Amino acid sequence: MEYIALKNVCIINMGQSPESSTYNKEGVGIPFFQGNADFGERYPITRTWCSEPTKIAQSKDILISVRAPIGALNYAYEECCIGRGLAALTPDETRVSSEYIYWLLKAKNAELNSKGTGSTFKAIGRKVLEEIQVPNIDLEKQKACAVSLEKVSAVIQLRKQQLQKLDELTKARFVEMFGDPVSNPKGWSVKPLLEMGSCKNGMNFHYDDVGVEIHCLGVGDFQNNDLISDTSTLPVISLNNMPTEEYLLKDGDIVFVRSNGNKALVGRSVAVYPRNVPTTFSSFCIRYRKNDAALTTPYLLNVLKSDSMRAKMIGRGANIQNLNQQILGSLKIPVPPLSLQNRFAEFVSQIDTSKAVVQKALDEAQLLFYSLMQKYFGVQDAV
């Protein structure tokens, strides 16, 4: 296939940083965006500073973040000024489809990030963008490719929204039945978490260990899961010896993110049901194993995932945030009647069944998306 450089089919404008005096405190002026392409930072700026065309993004231009996070994409929904964290691309619509270039850039995300330079944060310059290779195919074929990707992407977003709505339904039902677990408005009796079970920090292992292969739950496997019922899909690690019993997960264990540079992830929890698959967990996790029959796992998991309880698990540490057993030991868990917990567990089971159907449809849509990205651009990338 023949390729052509992006600079030959797009005007590329790199954002610049204005002087602070150009900001219009009265809120009147052309919109100015600084940072990535999600329109998260918007300031009014005097039009005088934006008088040069190279500082302006026109409506429908493609905006791309050129420093961490490299590759974030959006369309300019109005004429605006862009800061140095952004670049604006104006495609020559007689030669390339704007939508096709958008998806090409999305496909090139990993490549662009690999070319980032800088010690404090990674960034790419004009030359990297200019040399992006664009398949030189018929304009109508470009548009057809873009339409296909947009349709599949829309299905993927719909499936993700459905999963989110099901999660929200579970949370709403929990609050309806039990109230907020921290304020405990229904006056349930409470017990300290560690009086009803025990914790164990995950195990350390070395990448040159050999001898025993075993599935391992790590921070990257939590995502937005409530439970993991098939641990055979988890990554496999090598160890010198089989872990002792305390480092092997059992059905109904709840595992927390113990340590992470992203504070928002610390305290995230998931229930695990490894069945008969030997599974361990990394040192960045804490395993909780309840031994009190007064609690059901679905109820306890939702207590621990509630916003108010998560707030009590905010970790310590300036850079890497940490959750420890002392913090978990300070948590007081309301204990409502077991009959009520069982009713909630039945509801959760029904929701989980619905989520499994939606997740299957989402997986199929993502697989189709990846195959189209491979077909059109020779690469795969997430939506």
Secondary structure, DSSP 8 states (H G I E B T S, - for coil): --EEEGGGTEEEEE-----GGGB-TTS-SEEEE-SSTT---EEEE-TTGGGSGGGEE-TT-EEEE-BSSTT-EEE-SS-EEE-TTEEEEEE-TTTS-HHHHHHHHHHTHHHHHHT-B-SSS-B--HHHHHT-EEE---HHHHHHHHHHHHHHHHHHHHHHHHHHHHHHHHHHHHHHHH--TTT-TT--EEEEGGGSEEEEE-B---TT--SEEEEEE-GGGTTT-SEES-GGGS-EEEESS---GGGS--TTEEEEE-EESSGGGTT-EEEE--TTS-EEEBTTEEEEEE--TTS-HHHHHHHHHSHHHHHTT--B-SSSEE--HHHHHT-EEEE--HHHHHHHHHHHHHHHHHHHHHHHHHHHHHHHHHHHHHHHHS-----
